[in-house]
């Protein structure tokens, strides 16, 4: 079970960041892009670096890391990354659309997997709507910044043809839609009152973060604090059930080599291509990198959350 105290700290930090940017305090006037990249590098990317251990602990009675099953896992995992990378090169529009769909589900699921919805259909709809809100709101709120990146990713300059002001209006409606959705679930008793109210508060905080802070800060704060850290907490809690005396230090030690490998590979690619690409293309390359490693990571986390849900149902009965 996730710590409510940690969630409150994340909410407080988010509120302070929003107030800081609204007040135009000098401490918030630095480079948002550099700060965002640092957050993504030290928290965002590492939170998926333990997928191999998740797999072998989830299926410890069927698969072993040392042996044919271990080689099969790594071959499949890396194969998905390579296949998706090739898709980005030959079919960028399709790959961007797939990335959005994956992200809608992955972000929504990581937030709502343990919520006590009355039906599986309502849960799936809630996951997708929540994912759309957290990903598309900052994109539309800051089209002047996000559109050049999307053009580079899709290699299509006409993929979004609306004005920046229309984008801001769409982001407002996405916030209203998400707020009203939770209110509707409370009224129809599809979700318990306390959970619904907490999610409505989160909508207000996240919308404020997306609308009043630069695109990179909004995305980085959500991706690292709201998504990656709770995911890390879920992983650590799971490992505690399988391995005695497991703690955060064990987790950091295990993910460090793979994190450094991933970041080194990305740094080499950016360095080699630095003379041939613009800053926006470099940022697009970073997001494409996140996309290709998100696909297999989402599959692993989906398996983990399904098992956690099954365990919770057994405990409730």
Steps between C-alpha positions, in 0.01 A plus 500: 500500500627845409590745773246781539771708666718476187203598285438803722865604464474476120181708507670761720807520274273541198307779671825680592623476140173644367509787749864563421437543129188710561702731726783532244750440779863518373574147626258366238642710217779256406509258210192281528625272221828414673328440835240279329764290323682450832178384670420263215856363502527434875140391572292455185714268289637296797153397619479248215853363538392210721259334259712187465491435876128571507448233235704230671342571838149507358558163330755357738343153485504489120800699377858530620735786417793266439397271218297485180202682651727786605648532152150485352384786724793726406462412133129585507545817707780637285321378188196715582725803548681441170178432310337816635815701418482378140131598492591852610737526203268364232153581643534807725131599500390147589772477767396833653138386511604171662710688754203717594271197542761317707554808716127560550462150637829485692464835678133442579558146618788590732272750671178299517591129508399461866189719490175331619292552185163329477570347158796409279358706213484812717855430614632472142316817393637683804854384424483623140334833584750562779788418265365734232471780754852471643668469159298723267429792734862626511540441126201718413571756773845568350465434128762763423754273672356153438405537132858518364582183697190322367588610146849351543367177649234452233698654214173667408463877542121485451414242766346769726356807329346715771607829653684528828194665655277216385747261658470683833121477477517125432725454805244680716223275371713193570535617860127564531423160342724318748357689798141437395573133432608440860199696622272282284651181645440630852137594424426164335681318785743333259782620725510561872473865605846537656685356201302717259566820695873423517510452123312828445765672714772334292334626181512857632868466597606336174306745288663790686840337448441449128337836431716738705847348475717443190429184300822328606448563871140382488589180315812427708324555834213273402722234340743484793302591813148388411584199283855369550526531879167322571605234247830455684307471826278231346804307379677519836184386682475206262865399547450514876246218465751284312834588660573545869635834628457668162521882506560809287876453511465156338281647229745781418792257491314273258381768260824702492694294238204485259420869553857600424500275193179655367611857567844436352346361183268801470787742566715337231220521243435866584871580487552330164196669349550835672649673197217387274185562704335803661413529869139408426613192308724406793205528739290297255773234506481495882124444486538230236749330733250520787234359267695192393590403857145572621344225286659197673494681836123553470452127437701411811315750720166379364586146611612631840184705555278210395670278757471767769131535416448124523677489838287789628181319391610185683569702815159672475327161484 
